[in-house]
Amino acid sequence: MPEVKNPGFNSAQWKDKDAVNEISSASVRDNVTLYVQTNFSAGTLVTFEIKEKDSIDDDNIRVGANNLSSLVDSTGIAKVNWVIDASDIT
């Protein structure tokens, strides 16, 4: 489950590539969607940093210039597809 740190974000889920079914795991070459319900106006650009949180060390997966971004739609949803590459997890 994604950690929601921005007060403008109501909830966040990882879903399948079509943003229909919530998923709990994914692997290299999987196409997943970060699906976020927001309080932002349509057309607002939001950026997401992906980090792996585990008991050993938190890994920066997609941060800084490598982040993911999306425009909020008319219903307040921001969603971005991501094909997980081997370089994302090594």
N, C-alpha and C positions, 0 to 999 in steps of 0.2 A: 504494500500500500504506500503510495507516495506521501511524503510528509508535506503538509501545507503550512508554509511560513509567512505568506503574504495575507494581510487582513482582507484584501480584495478577492481572495480565492475562498470559495465556500467548501469545495471538496475536490478531490483529485482521484482518478482511477487509472490503472493500466487496463486497456481493452485490446481486443483483437484488431487486425488491420482495418476492419470496417467500422470500428468503434461501436460494435453491437454487444459483444459479450465481454464481461470483466474477466481478466486473467490474473493468475497468481505467480506465474513463472514464464520465463522466455529464454531462448538460447540464441547463439550466433546464427545469423541469417534470418531470424524471425522478424516479421514486420508487425510492430505493435503501435498502439496509439495512446498517447497521454491525453486524457480527457478531463478537462477542468471546468467546473461551474464557477463563474465569477460574478462580481458585482460591477464589472466594468461595462462601459458603453460599447456598442457595436463599432468595430473598426479600430479599437484600442489594440496596439501591439503589445503582447506580453512575451517575456522570455523565460525559459525554464532551464535550470541547471540540474543535471542528473548526477547524483552521487550514490555510491553504494555504501550503505550503512551496515557494518557488521561488527562483531566483537573484537576483531583484531585491529583493523585500521579502516577508516573511511576513505574510499577511493573516489577521486574525481573522474567521472566518466565523460560527461559533456558539460564543461564549464567554460567561462570566459568566451573567447572567440568561437569556441566549439559548441556553444549552447544551442538549444532548439527554440524556435519562436513561432508564434501564430497570431493571427488577428482574431479578436473576439467576434462571434457572429451575433445576429439580431436577438438571439435567445440568451446571450450571456455566456455561451460556451466557447472555450478555446480548446482546440484539439490539434495535435501535431503527430504525424506518422514518423516512425523511426525504424529503419532497418538496422538491426544490431550487427555491427561489424566486429571482427575479431580484435581489431585495434581498440575498440571500445572497452574491452574487458581484460586486456593484457597490460 
